[in-house]
């Protein structure tokens, strides 16, 4: 029995064609697949079936998918991947702010979908451990080490010389490796709920951080930009032979 055979995926999608395609594709990968065509049905199935991951459309007939995210996040951190035709950056940011783990825009590729699911399931296993390490020890990826006890960041064993604010930013990202943290979420965590929506100060700090930790700040490999949405810290598992993740980011 493969590892994926023990994983249960709930597809929340009202388009029968897409639902059938997803079900067929994921069952071929060994996943146990359940389907719901409406938000109300999904909210009944989630606590009773306890899926390992939810694939959620936003445009459901009885309720916006964002309401489903809000409801589920009141009691569980199970991975939620939004699969939606809404491609605006504001829609992506809102879904992530509500608590979605990832956002995939229709149409999408099967290879990418399967990779996103694997990543979401991996985060389920590692998030608690990563947060504990981040709070009490260190986080490392490639040549980068975040030392939470000393409040220092090292590149190839050399202190990167971050300011206190720069350390706060990178330490927050290090607590959630692989997860996209939206600008709004980061501003709220770093400077409080009254920090406002202007992320200029965050972008300025990020530019300074990248100059200190990246070999090429214009092609960063440690802190990746999800354009118009936020930032994510690279994971060790995604670093290729060259030490760089496959996706690029900018300021």
Residue, then its C-alpha position, 0 to 999 in steps of 0.5 A: x500500500x502506498x502512502x497516498x492510499x492512506x490519504x483522503x481528498x475531498x473535492x468541493x466542485x459543482x462542475x461535474x466535468x471537473x469533479x469527475x476529472x479530478x476524482x479519476x486523476x487522484x484515484x489513479x494516484x492512490x488517493x481515497x476521493x470524496x466529492x461534494x457539489x455544494x458548500x453545505x454538503x462539504x461542511x457536513x462531510x468534513x467533520x464526519x469524514x475528516x479528509x486529509x486535504x480539501x480541494x475547494x472551488x470558490x464559486x459554489x451554488x449555495x455559498x462562496x467558498x471563502x465562507x467554507x474556509x472561514x468555517x473550517x478554520x474555526x476548528x481545524x488546520x487541515x490543508x485547503x487548496x483553492x482551485x478557482x477560475x478567479x485569477x485576480x491577485x485580490x482573490x488569491x490574497x483574500x483566500x490565503x488570508x482566510x486560511x487557505x494553504x494554496x491557490x491554483x487557478x483554472x485551467x491547471x496542469x495535472x502535474x502541478x496539481x499533484x505537486x501542490x497536494x503533496x506539498x499540502x500533505x507534507x505541511x500537515x506533517x511538518x508544520x507543528x515541528x517547524x513551528x516548534x523548531x522556529x520557536x526554540x531552535x533554528x530553521x535551515x535551508x540550503x546555506x541559510x540558517x535562522x537561529x532563533x535563540x541568538x536572533x541571528x541569520x547566517x549564510x555559509x556560517x557567516x552572520x548576515x548582519x540583519x537589523x532587528x526588524x529584518x530578523x522579525x520578518x525572516x523569522x516569521x517566514x521561517x516558522x511556516x516554510x513553504x507556506x505563502x504569507x500574504x502581505x496583510x497577514x505579515x503586516x498584522x503579525x509584525x506591526x499589529x492590526x492597525x498597521x494599515x494596508x500599505x506594504x511599502x515598508x515591508x517591501x523595503x525591508x525585504x529588499x534589504x534582507x535579500x541584499x544580505x542573504x541572496x547571491x542574486x537579490x533579483x533572482x532569490x532562492x530563499x524568500x520567494x515572492x508570490x507576485x501581488x500576494x505575499x512571500x514564502x520561505x523556501x523548503x529544503x525539499x524544493x532546493x534543486x541541485x543548484x541550491x535554488x527552488x524551481x520558482x522565481x520571485x522578485x521584490 
